[in-house]
Amino acid sequence: MTKLIINNIRLSLDDDVVALKSATAIKLNVDVHALQDFKIIKQSVDARRKHKITMIYNVSATLDGNHTIPVDQDIRLIADEKPEALLPGNLPLKTRPVVVGSGPAGMFAGLILAQHGYRPIIIERGANVENRSRIVAAYWKNGGLDSETNVQFGEGGAGTFSDGKLTTRIHDRRCETVLNAFHACGAHADILYKAKPHIGSDVLKTVVVNMRKQIEQLGGEFHFNTKLTSLKISNGKIKGIILNNHDEIATDVVVLAIGHSARDTFEALLLNGVPFEQKPFSIGVRIEHPQAHINQAQYGIEASIPKLGAAEYQLFHKIGGRTAYSFCMCPGGIVVASASEQGTIVTNGMSEYARNRDNANSAFVVSVEP
């Protein structure tokens, strides 16, 4: 059996998976029935020619029998790849590891630790998804901000009330592990192959809860409405954490997955001698426009074809050594209030899975250097 990846298969918007499999067989110069384990691994839209928009696919397949593989830069053999092994330490842990924060970084740290038998304790200053959804809905309706449970703080982190875009610019085999974990917890299968995958705010809530339950089933433990307020350090080594100014958990390992807005936690860590490093910070505005206008600009006469969905865009402009650029563009979404501190105004964008709201929105920002 020969395993292959076949790239850059171009189809019309009317073609389906049967046509895709047939086009793959033609490219390989084999009968379509010779293709086994056929799978789409990437799907993207080529809208450069508005009068003839096409879909571009990368697929994987296994060929049965003996076949001569055409010499083509779009066709390559693949070996059986095993997931990259995580190397455990060589000293037994005396205490359970603690993860501070239950955003994407914290949840995946907790999941990997739980899968390897470490029974992590996950600390989250905000509420669980069920209670958080109710509190955030009340904030959007009445304007009363809960500074501990809001759009930024709580189970799932800021991503729970966002588009759920899974954007990455790195090429790491472990990215597939992350996507598979999201899919196993309830995200739609198209995140596994779309060039610009997104889960959707409505689906994310279910995904986050399912991931929490999986961690708990593996021996992990969640503490919601519980804020890290100090550390216990002895001879330069972590010995425990202080929660809500009085509770204590003894631990030798702390994973800080606290996001970028927990300023009171940053201050507490600084007071405990934890080193920090400055980095650029982006600031700007959120802009909104009719989604129909964006669809027309991107897709032209094909804009109404359902298969294309809501169009996206990405813009940047560099002048004087600095760049202004679009960020977190939400097709068919809404702009939401997202403050986490009293007396502040913060906006964010979010889209549900269908991306079928009337407007598109995007942040437009510029980097501020330290």
Buried (B, 14 or more C-beta within 10 A) or exposed (E): EBBBBBBBBEBEBEBEEEEBBBBBBEBBEBEBEBBEEBEBBBBBBEBEEBEEBBBBBBBBBBBEEEBEBEEEEEBEEEEEEEEEEEEEEEEEEEBBBBBBBBBBBBBBBBBBBBBEEBBBBBBBBBBBBEBBBEBBEEBEEEEEBBBBBBBBBBBBBBBBBBBBBBEEEEEEEEEEEBBBBBBEBBBBEBBBBBEBBBBBBEBBBBBBBBBBEBBBEBBBBBBBBBBBBBBBEEEEEBBBBBBEEEEEBEBBBBBBBBBEBBEBBBEBBEEBEBEEEEEEEBEBEBBBEEBBEBBBBBBBEBBEEEEBBBBBEEEEEEEEEEEBBBBBBBBBBBBBBBBBEEEEEBBBBBBBBEBEBEBBBBBBBEBEEE
